[in-house]
Amino acid sequence: MNVFVFDIETIPDIESGKKLYGLDGLSEKEVGNILFHKRRQESGTEFLRLHLHRIAAISVALRTRDRFTVWSLGDLDSTEKELVERFYSGIEKYTPTIVSWNGKSFDLPVLHYRALLHGVNASRYWETGDNDNSFRWNNYLSRYHSRHTDLMDVLAGYEPRAAAPLDEIATILGFPGKMGMSGARVWDEYQAGNLAGIRDYCETDVANTYLVYLRFELMRGHINPAEYEQECQLVKQSLLAENKPHLTAFVDAWQTA
């Protein structure tokens, strides 16, 4: 079975903000500030409603029969549409189990809105059994189906009050947790031109998520302790083989945790 762990990083959707509030002629920073201000007035938080997020990065960890790989979709010049297309084409190609942390409440709804905006075909993802009967009782859309496993949701017993941050769970389990950035800094880093740093940060998040997923698989008896250790060693070797500073730092932090 192919396992496809994913995470997105987002920034304010400046173009939609301009359309909704008549903000033509203002800079990206000015429009962003207005969107945050309106949201703060509305709810007391600057966390924008999901249809006003634009995707800056999508990172994935893919475990196939033969290998484990972490990377960010597209490149620094890719459009948002290209990133979204690549995400759904991966589902089309591999029909994997997709794994996230809070993906049900955040990442996937944002991806829905962005695919809707850009007219991206995602037919395999939206399959519920009309064309493939195997999706009738296990698809990507049902909260209680495992084809999408939202670890935060599942581990909390689908109880929002029991939800925990990925960083804290990863750290408690001895994994590196957050490294060098947080979601709250993404907009500032993007404005500073540090998209590469955002992509690197997103990649360490999916590495943490996959490691938590391995512990979850161990807990529910899908793998035994020896297989768990083998998988952890594969992750370390694969990340080191990439020879990328942020992934090497991730392994170093993991080994000393």
C-alpha positions as CSV (number, residue, x, y, z in Angstrom):
1,M,0.0,0.0,0.0
2,N,1.2,3.5,-0.9
3,V,1.2,6.0,1.9
4,F,1.1,9.7,1.0
5,V,1.6,12.2,3.9
6,F,0.9,15.8,3.0
7,D,1.0,19.3,4.5
8,I,0.3,22.7,3.0
9,E,1.5,26.2,3.9
10,T,-0.7,29.1,3.0
11,I,-0.7,32.9,2.7
12,P,-3.6,35.3,2.3
13,D,-5.4,35.2,-1.1
14,I,-4.7,38.7,-2.1
15,E,-6.5,38.7,-5.4
16,S,-9.7,37.4,-3.8
17,G,-9.4,39.9,-1.1
18,K,-9.2,42.7,-3.7
19,K,-12.3,41.4,-5.4
20,L,-14.3,41.0,-2.3
21,Y,-13.5,44.3,-0.7
22,G,-12.6,46.6,-3.6
23,L,-8.9,46.9,-2.7
24,D,-7.4,47.4,-6.2
25,G,-4.3,49.6,-6.1
26,L,-3.1,48.5,-2.7
27,S,0.1,46.4,-2.2
28,E,0.1,42.8,-1.2
29,K,1.1,43.7,2.4
30,E,-1.7,46.3,2.6
31,V,-4.3,43.9,1.4
32,G,-3.1,41.2,3.7
33,N,-3.2,43.6,6.7
34,I,-6.8,44.6,5.8
35,L,-7.8,40.9,5.6
36,F,-6.3,40.2,8.9
37,H,-7.9,43.3,10.5
38,K,-11.4,42.3,9.1
39,R,-11.0,38.8,10.4
40,R,-9.8,40.0,13.8
41,Q,-12.9,42.3,14.1
42,E,-15.1,39.3,13.0
43,S,-13.8,36.6,15.3
44,G,-11.0,37.9,17.5
45,T,-8.4,36.0,15.6
46,E,-6.3,36.7,12.5
47,F,-6.7,33.2,11.2
48,L,-8.5,33.8,7.9
49,R,-11.5,31.8,6.8
50,L,-10.4,28.9,4.6
51,H,-11.6,30.2,1.3
52,L,-9.2,33.2,1.7
53,H,-6.1,31.1,2.0
54,R,-3.7,30.7,-1.0
55,I,-1.4,27.8,-1.1
56,A,2.3,28.7,-1.1
57,A,3.7,25.2,-0.6
58,I,2.7,21.5,-0.6
59,S,5.1,19.0,0.8
60,V,4.7,15.3,0.8
61,A,6.3,12.1,2.2
62,L,5.6,9.1,-0.1
63,R,6.2,5.5,1.1
64,T,5.9,3.0,-1.7
65,R,6.9,-0.7,-1.6
66,D,10.5,0.2,-2.6
67,R,11.3,3.6,-1.1
68,F,10.5,6.6,1.2
69,T,10.8,10.1,-0.2
70,V,10.1,13.6,1.1
71,W,9.8,16.6,-1.3
72,S,7.8,19.7,-2.1
73,L,5.6,19.7,-5.2
74,G,6.7,21.8,-8.1
75,D,9.5,24.3,-7.8
76,L,10.0,27.9,-6.6
77,D,8.4,29.2,-9.8
78,S,5.4,26.9,-9.9
79,T,2.0,28.5,-9.9
80,E,-0.6,27.6,-7.2
81,K,-2.6,25.8,-9.9
82,E,0.4,23.7,-10.8
83,L,0.9,22.7,-7.1
84,V,-2.8,21.7,-6.7
85,E,-2.7,19.8,-10.0
86,R,0.4,17.9,-8.9
87,F,-1.3,17.0,-5.6
88,Y,-4.4,15.5,-7.2
89,S,-2.4,13.8,-9.9
90,G,-0.4,12.0,-7.2
91,I,-3.7,10.6,-5.9
92,E,-4.7,9.7,-9.4
93,K,-1.4,7.9,-10.0
94,Y,-1.0,6.0,-6.7
95,T,-4.4,5.8,-5.1
96,P,-2.6,6.0,-1.8
97,T,-3.7,6.2,1.8
98,I,-3.3,9.9,2.4
99,V,-2.2,11.0,5.9
100,S,-2.3,14.4,7.5
101,W,-2.4,16.2,10.8
102,N,-5.6,18.3,10.9
103,G,-6.0,17.8,7.1
104,K,-9.8,17.2,7.5
105,S,-10.4,20.6,9.0
106,F,-7.7,22.7,7.2
107,D,-5.5,21.3,4.4
108,L,-8.2,19.5,2.4
109,P,-10.9,22.2,2.5
110,V,-8.3,24.7,1.4
111,L,-7.3,22.4,-1.4
112,H,-11.0,22.0,-2.4
113,Y,-11.4,25.7,-2.7
114,R,-8.2,26.2,-4.7
115,A,-9.0,23.3,-7.0
116,L,-12.5,24.9,-7.5
117,L,-10.9,28.3,-8.3
118,H,-8.4,26.9,-10.8
119,G,-10.7,24.3,-12.4
120,V,-8.4,21.4,-11.4
121,N,-9.6,17.9,-12.2
122,A,-9.6,15.7,-9.0
123,S,-11.9,12.9,-10.0
124,R,-10.1,10.1,-8.2
125,Y,-10.1,12.1,-5.0
126,W,-13.9,12.8,-5.2
127,E,-14.7,9.2,-6.1
128,T,-17.3,7.7,-3.7
129,G,-18.2,4.5,-5.4
130,D,-20.1,5.6,-8.5
131,N,-17.3,4.5,-10.8
132,D,-15.2,2.4,-8.5
133,N,-17.1,0.2,-6.0
134,S,-14.1,-0.1,-3.7
135,F,-14.5,3.5,-2.8
136,R,-18.1,3.1,-1.6
137,W,-17.1,2.1,1.9
138,N,-13.6,3.6,2.0
139,N,-13.0,6.9,0.3
140,Y,-11.1,10.2,0.8
141,L,-14.1,12.2,1.9
142,S,-15.8,10.4,4.8
143,R,-14.4,11.4,8.2
144,Y,-14.5,7.8,9.4
145,H,-12.8,6.1,6.4
146,S,-9.1,5.3,6.5
147,R,-8.3,6.2,2.9
148,H,-7.6,9.6,4.4
149,T,-6.3,9.3,7.9
150,D,-6.3,12.6,9.7
151,L,-4.1,11.6,12.7
152,M,-5.1,14.6,14.8
153,D,-8.7,13.8,14.4
154,V,-8.4,10.0,14.9
155,L,-6.1,10.2,17.9
156,A,-8.5,12.7,19.5
157,G,-11.3,10.3,19.1
158,Y,-13.0,12.8,16.8
159,E,-13.4,15.1,19.8
160,P,-12.2,18.7,19.0
161,R,-11.4,19.4,22.7
162,A,-9.0,16.5,22.7
163,A,-7.0,17.7,19.7
164,A,-3.2,18.3,20.1
165,P,-0.6,20.1,18.1
166,L,1.7,18.1,15.9
167,D,4.8,19.8,17.3
168,E,4.0,18.7,20.9
169,I,3.0,15.1,20.0
170,A,6.1,14.7,17.8
171,T,8.4,16.1,20.6
172,I,6.8,13.9,23.2
173,L,7.5,10.9,21.1
174,G,11.1,11.8,20.6
175,F,10.9,13.2,17.1
176,P,12.3,16.7,16.2
177,G,9.0,18.6,16.1
178,K,9.0,22.2,14.7
179,M,12.3,23.3,13.2
180,G,13.2,26.8,12.3
181,M,9.8,28.2,11.6
182,S,6.1,28.0,12.4
183,G,2.9,28.5,10.4
184,A,2.4,31.9,12.0
185,R,5.6,33.2,10.3
186,V,4.9,31.9,6.8
187,W,3.3,35.2,5.5
188,D,6.2,37.3,6.8
189,E,8.7,34.8,5.3
190,Y,6.9,34.8,2.0
191,Q,7.0,38.6,1.8
192,A,10.7,38.5,2.6
193,G,11.2,36.2,-0.4
194,N,11.9,33.1,1.6
195,L,9.7,30.6,-0.2
196,A,12.5,28.1,-0.2
197,G,12.6,28.2,3.6
198,I,8.8,27.7,3.7
199,R,9.1,24.6,1.6
200,D,11.9,23.3,3.8
201,Y,9.8,23.8,6.9
202,C,6.8,22.1,5.3
203,E,9.0,19.1,4.5
204,T,10.1,18.7,8.1
205,D,6.4,18.8,9.1
206,V,5.5,15.9,6.8
207,A,8.5,14.0,8.1
208,N,7.2,14.4,11.6
209,T,3.7,13.4,10.6
210,Y,5.0,10.2,8.9
211,L,6.9,9.3,12.1
212,V,3.8,9.8,14.2
213,Y,1.9,7.7,11.7
214,L,4.4,4.9,12.1
215,R,3.9,5.0,15.9
216,F,0.1,4.9,15.2
217,E,0.5,1.8,13.0
218,L,2.6,0.2,15.8
219,M,0.0,1.0,18.4
220,R,-2.9,-0.5,16.4
221,G,-0.9,-3.6,15.5
222,H,-0.4,-3.0,11.8
223,I,3.3,-3.3,12.2
224,N,5.4,-5.0,14.9
225,P,8.3,-3.4,16.9
226,A,10.9,-4.8,14.6
227,E,9.1,-3.5,11.5
228,Y,8.7,-0.1,13.2
229,E,12.4,0.1,13.9
230,Q,13.2,-0.9,10.3
231,E,10.9,1.9,9.0
232,C,12.5,4.5,11.2
233,Q,15.9,3.5,9.9
234,L,14.6,3.7,6.4
235,V,13.4,7.2,7.0
236,K,16.8,8.3,8.5
237,Q,18.7,6.8,5.6
238,S,16.4,8.2,3.0
239,L,16.5,11.7,4.5
240,L,20.3,11.7,4.8
241,A,20.6,10.4,1.2
242,E,18.8,13.6,0.0
243,N,21.9,15.6,1.2
244,K,19.8,18.6,2.0
245,P,20.7,20.7,5.1
246,H,17.2,20.9,6.6
247,L,16.7,17.1,6.3
248,T,20.1,16.4,7.7
249,A,19.4,18.7,10.6
250,F,16.1,16.9,11.1
251,V,17.9,13.5,11.4
252,D,20.5,15.1,13.7
253,A,17.8,16.5,16.0
254,W,15.9,13.2,16.0
255,Q,19.0,11.2,17.0
256,T,19.7,13.6,19.9
257,A,16.1,13.9,21.1
